[in-house]
Amino acid sequence: MDTGTILGYAAGYIAAMGGAFLLYLPVIVLLVALLIAGGLLELLLLPFIALFRRLRRRAAPDMDPSWLLDRRR
């Protein structure tokens, strides 16, 4: 095997890798775009998420449910 054959094989492998990369490039771009869009949406909704968490952490009022069973009414 001479040098030209080895260089030809190397160029073929590099071309195959480049072709596979170009084949999957739209999927990679779409994935990156969806990740960026999701991050921006989360940044926009961050105040609402904080408000929701604050409302969920608030303690429930201290109510005694025994008035439901009161037969004197």
C-alpha positions as CSV (number, residue, x, y, z in Angstrom):
1,M,0.0,0.0,0.0
2,D,1.5,3.3,-1.0
3,T,1.1,6.8,0.4
4,G,-1.5,7.8,-2.2
5,T,-3.8,5.0,-1.3
6,I,-3.5,5.8,2.5
7,L,-4.2,9.4,1.8
8,G,-7.1,8.5,-0.4
9,Y,-8.6,6.4,2.3
10,A,-8.1,9.1,4.8
11,A,-9.7,11.7,2.5
12,G,-12.6,9.3,2.0
13,Y,-13.2,8.9,5.7
14,I,-13.0,12.6,6.2
15,A,-15.5,13.1,3.4
16,A,-17.8,10.5,4.9
17,M,-17.7,12.2,8.2
18,G,-18.4,15.5,6.6
19,G,-21.3,14.0,4.7
20,A,-22.8,12.5,7.8
21,F,-22.4,15.8,9.6
22,L,-24.1,17.7,6.7
23,L,-26.9,15.0,6.7
24,Y,-27.6,15.5,10.4
25,L,-27.0,19.3,10.4
26,P,-30.7,20.2,10.2
27,V,-31.5,18.0,13.2
28,I,-28.6,19.5,15.2
29,V,-29.8,23.1,14.3
30,L,-33.3,22.2,15.2
31,L,-32.2,20.8,18.5
32,V,-30.2,23.8,19.4
33,A,-33.0,26.1,18.3
34,L,-35.5,24.3,20.5
35,L,-33.1,24.4,23.5
36,I,-32.6,28.2,23.0
37,A,-36.4,28.7,22.6
38,G,-37.1,26.6,25.8
39,G,-34.5,28.6,27.7
40,L,-36.0,31.9,26.6
41,L,-39.5,30.7,27.4
42,E,-38.4,29.7,30.9
43,L,-36.7,33.1,31.4
44,L,-40.0,34.8,30.4
45,L,-42.0,32.6,32.7
46,L,-39.6,32.8,35.6
47,P,-41.6,35.5,37.5
48,F,-44.7,33.3,37.3
49,I,-42.8,30.2,38.4
50,A,-41.5,32.1,41.4
51,L,-45.0,33.3,42.2
52,F,-46.4,29.8,41.9
53,R,-43.8,28.4,44.2
54,R,-44.4,31.1,46.7
55,L,-48.1,30.5,46.7
56,R,-47.6,26.7,47.1
57,R,-45.2,27.2,50.1
58,R,-47.7,29.4,51.9
59,A,-49.1,27.5,54.9
60,A,-52.7,26.5,54.8
61,P,-55.0,28.4,57.2
62,D,-55.6,26.7,60.5
63,M,-59.1,25.5,60.1
64,D,-60.7,22.9,62.3
65,P,-63.0,20.7,60.1
66,S,-65.0,19.6,63.1
67,W,-67.6,22.2,62.4
68,L,-68.7,19.9,59.5
69,L,-69.7,17.2,61.9
70,D,-71.6,19.6,64.3
71,R,-75.2,18.3,64.6
72,R,-76.4,21.2,66.6
73,R,-76.9,23.3,63.5
